[in-house]
Amino acid sequence: MSDPEQFDVFYAEARDRLLVQAFALTGDLPASRGAVRDSFIAAWHRWSKLRRLDDPQSWVRPHALTHAQRRHTARIFHRDRKLDPDLRATLDALHKLPVTARKALILAELSSASAPERARELGLPLEEAERRLLDARVQFIDLRDVPATEIHSTLERLTGHCTGTDQRWPRATIIRRAGAARRRTHALAGAALVTATLLVSGFLVVDTHGVRPTLESARQRITSVPGETASASPAPSPITTAALLTKAQVARAVPGRTWRVTGTDPAQHSTLPCQRRSYADPKATTALVRNFTTRRAKGKPQLAAVQTMEFSRDTAGAVKGFDTATGWFAGCSVPQTQLLAVRRVARLGDEAQQYALRAWHAPAMTFVLGIARTGRVNTVTLTRTTGSGEPDLDANLRLLVSAVDDVCPTSVGGRCSSLPKAASMPAPAAGKLPMMLSELDLPPVAGVQRPWAGTTPRQALSNVAATTCDDSGFHGHGWKHDATRSFLIPGAHLAMAFGLTQTIGRLPEARAKAFVDGVRSRLASCGDRQLGTKVLRVANGPNQSVWRVRTQVSDKQTVTFYMGVVRNGGAVAQVGFVPDGSHTMTPDQFTALVHRAGERLAAMR
């Protein structure tokens, strides 16, 4: 196939898809169409090189998106009367995301770019790009009010508006002629540019103060967040970059690695996992962020750390900001993210907590977030580790102590640290039905890289979490607030029986204890009562028990079922899990999940 034929096929196949991506990014269809057209003109200019790429779109796409952003000056869709309200809502949600987060979401959902390609186009390390994508997804879910499983289909509906317009694409021959003319123009302009550069280069060595500018000096120029009005100059903030952690402090808190500062910024945006808006306190007068990374070490996970700091106008604003930020972490709705642990820290600032989270998508990442308030200042320390290793909460706590002690002596600070002590605490209430498990509580299933999805809770007329051994019911006979729901993994091609179920209800405390004792008794005798059934008690405690039940249904088939029951006062939960062969969770993971179900029951007390 000749070069023109190859290009014509590429142009016909790629132009509509690139137009949808540019339109999703800008909301400006004319600007997007022009940017895509001009990018193909530039592609023909360089076709002798691009045709050797595995995917020429990897060159055309970033050019089209960049040119579309430069061209559009307003969100044209607000003036487009033909735009469907559903599409307008989608674009509104997209345009409330930071640009980098918006682009990350669009590349992941509307392009075929791999994760490394997306990171390269975003100009970010792979881990950072994946984190931005996770944050973008949770923000879009919240803004657009759609489940995670419908993000792709929601964005795909923009295609009809882009391809259904009356405007037509220029013929491929017109694009190629324009590209050839562009090549000739560039050849003439190149000679003139060399001469001009030689003449003026001497004037570009220093700035107006005779100082040679550097990237390092630029990133250290921190300004406060603009106030609500520009008429009055804000008073100088007592919080400056001097109050932020240094790489020496990070090295002492997380020893054994070489740390470096990779950036200091005056805005948070989507810096933290599960962050739902730019600032926990929207009225904060100053916000600072500093990023740290370690040099790569063979055989060791990659580490990174972040500190954010918000200075509120008053203590009440700081208290609300603390509550907002802890709500982000406690109720994280990013798909494939699990809340591992929560700790309350005593004698550190005015209030402090820690959260351990794991993003178990590939590549897996483990996060520890420490947040403390001292006076009018909230500070968060984030430590991020690649892989699924045990979260180092103590190292993060050492960082948090240093962060508080750096700012508490200022005029806006409050209490400092005084032999801080961290203790595990139940997972805070979160979600629309806080007394039940949510996707955030569920661990990954071996060999599956898709997110859990929960069904809508309904009244527990039948108990799908029960086994044939206990056949327990949660409806009638004094039960209150009974509910049941299931969790599945759509698109994972697992057995029909696979899934996790939970049933909850409330009784007077004495009856609830008797109910749990009855379940234990029936499970203990099940092997004698039902031939072919073997029951193994995996864990047992005063208010919680977990079993593995195996039933032989034929000579060649055995069904395995994990079941746990837990009580919190008069509230009871029963949790069941049916694995699919090797697609399972470990007994320890299931036991921890039943324990979390017991913590969630506190919302019923």
Stockholm file with secondary structure:
# STOCKHOLM 1.0

chainA/1-605         MSDPEQFDVFYAEARDRLLVQAFALTGDLPASRGAVRDSFIAAWHRWSKLRRLDDPQSWVRPHALTHAQRRHTARIFHRDRKLDPDLRATLDALHKLPVTARKALILAELSSASAPERARELGLPLEEAERRLLDARVQFIDLRDVPATEIHSTLERLTGHCTGTDQRWPRATIIRRAGAARRRTHALAGAALVTATLLVSGFLVVDTHGVRPTLESARQRITSVPGETASASPAPSPITTAALLTKAQVARAVPGRTWRVTGTDPAQHSTLPCQRRSYADPKATTALVRNFTTRRAKGKPQLAAVQTMEFSRDTAGAVKGFDTATGWFAGCSVPQTQLLAVRRVARLGDEAQQYALRAWHAPAMTFVLGIARTGRVNTVTLTRTTGSGEPDLDANLRLLVSAVDDVCPTSVGGRCSSLPKAASMPAPAAGKLPMMLSELDLPPVAGVQRPWAGTTPRQALSNVAATTCDDSGFHGHGWKHDATRSFLIPGAHLAMAFGLTQTIGRLPEARAKAFVDGVRSRLASCGDRQLGTKVLRVANGPNQSVWRVRTQVSDKQTVTFYMGVVRNGGAVAQVGFVPDGSHTMTPDQFTALVHRAGERLAAMR
#=GR chainA/1-605 SS CCHHHHHHHHHHHHHHHHHHHHHHHHSCHHHHHHHHHHHHHHHHHTHHHHTTSSCTHHHHHHHHHHHHHHHCCSCGGGGCTTSCHHHHHHHHHHTTSCHHHHHHHHHHHHSCCCHHHHHHHHTSCHHHHHHHHHHHHHHHHHHHTCCGGGHHHHHHTHHHHHHSSSCCCCCHHHHHHHHHHHHHHHHHHHHHHHHHHHHHGGGGSSCTTSCCCCHHHHHTCCCCCCCSCSSSCCCCCSCCGGGSCCHHHHHHHSCSSCEEEEEEESCCTTCSTTCCSSCSSTTCSEEEEEEEEECCCTTSCCEEEEEEEEECSSHHHHHHHHHHHHHHHHTCCCTTEEEEEEEEEEEESSEEEEEEEEECSSSCEEEEEEEEEETTEEEEEEEEEESSCCCCHHHHHHHHHHHHHHHTTSTTCCCCEEEEEEEECCCCCCSSSTTSCCGGGCCCCTTCCSCCEECCCBCCSSCTTCCTTTCCCCSSTTCEEEEEEEEECTTSCCCTTCEEEEEEEECCHHHHHHHHHHHHHHHHTHHHHSTTEEEEEEEECSSEEEEEEEEECSSSCEEEEEEEEEEETTEEEEEEEECBTTBCCCHHHHHHHHHHHHHHGGGGC
#=GC SS_cons         CCHHHHHHHHHHHHHHHHHHHHHHHHSCHHHHHHHHHHHHHHHHHTHHHHTTSSCTHHHHHHHHHHHHHHHCCSCGGGGCTTSCHHHHHHHHHHTTSCHHHHHHHHHHHHSCCCHHHHHHHHTSCHHHHHHHHHHHHHHHHHHHTCCGGGHHHHHHTHHHHHHSSSCCCCCHHHHHHHHHHHHHHHHHHHHHHHHHHHHHGGGGSSCTTSCCCCHHHHHTCCCCCCCSCSSSCCCCCSCCGGGSCCHHHHHHHSCSSCEEEEEEESCCTTCSTTCCSSCSSTTCSEEEEEEEEECCCTTSCCEEEEEEEEECSSHHHHHHHHHHHHHHHHTCCCTTEEEEEEEEEEEESSEEEEEEEEECSSSCEEEEEEEEEETTEEEEEEEEEESSCCCCHHHHHHHHHHHHHHHTTSTTCCCCEEEEEEEECCCCCCSSSTTSCCGGGCCCCTTCCSCCEECCCBCCSSCTTCCTTTCCCCSSTTCEEEEEEEEECTTSCCCTTCEEEEEEEECCHHHHHHHHHHHHHHHHTHHHHSTTEEEEEEEECSSEEEEEEEEECSSSCEEEEEEEEEEETTEEEEEEEECBTTBCCCHHHHHHHHHHHHHHGGGGC
//
